[in-house]
Structures are given as structure tokens and as C-alpha cells.
Amino acid sequence: MSLMADVLEGHDRSARAPDRDASTALARAVAGLKLHGAIFLRGVYTEAWAYESIPAADATAVLAPGEERIVLFHVIASGRAWIETDDSERRWADAGDVIVLPYGDTHRMGGREAADLAPMAGLLEDPPWAEMPVVQHGQGGEPTHIVCGYLACRDPLFDPRLRALPSVFVVSPPEGPARDWVQASIEYAAQQTALVSDRHFEAPTQVPELLLVEMLKLHLAKAPASESGWVAALRDPVLAPALAAIHGDPDRKWTLIDLAHTAHVSVSLLDERFRAALGLSPIRYLAEWRMHVAEDLLRTTELSVAAVAHRVGYEAEEAFSRAFKRARGMPPSGVRRQG
């Protein structure tokens, strides 16, 4: 079969039907993640305030000695805050939201009012700590309370080379039991956290682990193929480089041939592996991943619809809006209003 025939065939096969209970399937997929961590910091920030975190490598050395990297998360207990990394847009989070930095990237946070960045290293006492640190910073205005935690995990899901997740994302648990559970769990974990050595806190890992799993489920609920082996696909030697390429550069005009070259396999083999593991052709996965990224940007950033369209590979805002409405059942402006 010719290469062109392979390409055409790769677009014509139908994807298998997804698991109807996507959340349960995704929960099973992430259940095998080996995680350990704790709640380690409380922050009380008053308007106007802003800070820059300590370098990622230093945070890992203090919180999880011996680990290559950590996952960081911030729960907004009250108030409103923005967060950004070197390669992300500024995202906003409100009370009850959870901010996740899956690769533990150095980041900056602040409130509603403009303020100069203060280095966290200057706000936080040097270890050893006799008790959980509480950072208080700002100019005395309206307060924002933030609870911070970390988890160590060596799974490919958190490998920055695969970029399966953005460097930072915000999850808004729905009102009701889910949101109440997050608040209660964080309070409990903070109370149970104890200092076990001069440089290390320890707490029951089940609470931070469950929190991260729940936030992943909510974030990935509309991601392509999350219900059919998406986490396992990241460990596949054929799929991993192709997925990394798509995740890292969703605005590029990828072709099936480009992705096959990236994975160092034939077009037909790449297509076969995508369909077997994810139930989607590579190009269909790319299209759906773009919609997932776009929805995240619309909900948590202040980028215009046109800017979001460009970030996910659309030159014309109108074409993007049509594609988004087909995929999500509402125009981008509707998601922006919800966010």
C-alpha cells in the first residue's frame, strides 16, 4: 500500500465507541499512580500582593529529597488569585478552586491589584521548621487564603518531556458535595500534617493523593480518549513521542506523516496504535486535543477568542468558533461566560 493510501486510510476508519462511564475508567487508570506528599504551607495574602516561588529544584530538594520533581497544588480557601509560569498564560482562580502545577514549575502568583513581585525565599523562614509555615504578605487589604501541598510521583503522566498536561491549570469543582469535600479534605490534611525531621513534613498521603486524582478527573473529563487508556498511552514507546509533539505544540499544522516521523514509525503503524489505545485516529485526537486546550484557556484566562483560536492552530476566529461549537455544543463565548 502506498504512503498516500496509508494517509487516506488513517482518516477513514471510525473510532471505537468510548466508555460511557468516563470518570470511572479514568479513576481506574490513575489508581495505580504511586504518590506521596503532604500539605506544607498556608498563605494569608492581603491586597495588593504578588510573589515569585522559589526555584523548582530547590522546592523539590526541601519537600521531597531524592525525588527528581514534584507536583504542586494550591487550594484557594478564600479570595481570588492569578498564577502564571514562564510558558503559560495568566490564569485566575477563585475561592474553592484548585491550582495544579503538574511539573512543579517555578511560578508567580498575585491578587486583583497590581503589586511588585516579592521573592518567596524572603517571605518564608529557612528550614528547619518547628511547625507548618504560615506566610503573611501584602499591604493589608482584602485577604486571600491559600493552602499549598505537594506530591511526588515518577509516572510519565508528570514527565515534563511529554507535556501531557499544561504547566499550570485551574480546576473548579462543581458546587455541592465535590466542592465541600475539597475544603474539608484540605482542612483535615493540614491538621494532620506533622514535622518528622528537620527538613521534611509528613501527612496521611491519601488526602493529597485523592485530591490530585479528583482534580485530574475533572480536568481531563473532556480531553480526548481520557476514558480509554490515555494514561497508559503515555507509556507506549510509539505513542509517547507523538503525544508529546501534539501536547507541546497544538497550534502546529501537524500531518499524519509529521507525527509518524516524530515517532520513528510508519504512518500505518502509528494510526493502528492510536486507534487501538485511544480509539481515535492521530488527526482526530489532535483536533479534539485542540478543543480541550481551547476550553481550558477560555475558562481560566483573559485571552480573547481570536487569541485562543491562534493558540490552537486556527488562523480565522470564525472557523475556530464553528469547530468549537460542533465539539462542545456551545460557542466559545458561552464557555467564557460560564468560566
QUISUL-V943168 format. One record per helix or strand. SS is the DSSP state (A for helix, B for strand). FROM is the first residue (numbers start at 1). TO is the last residue. If there is no record, write none. Layout:
ss = <SS	SS>
from = <FROM	FROM>
to = <TO	TO>
This chain:
ss = <A	A	B	B	A	B	B	B	B	B	B	A	B	B	A	B	A	B	B	A	A	A	A	A	A	A	A	A>
from = <3	22	36	50	56	71	80	91	97	107	118	120	133	143	156	169	177	194	200	205	230	239	256	267	282	305	317	332>
to = <12	30	46	52	63	78	85	94	101	110	119	123	138	152	158	172	192	197	202	220	233	248	263	278	300	311	328	338>
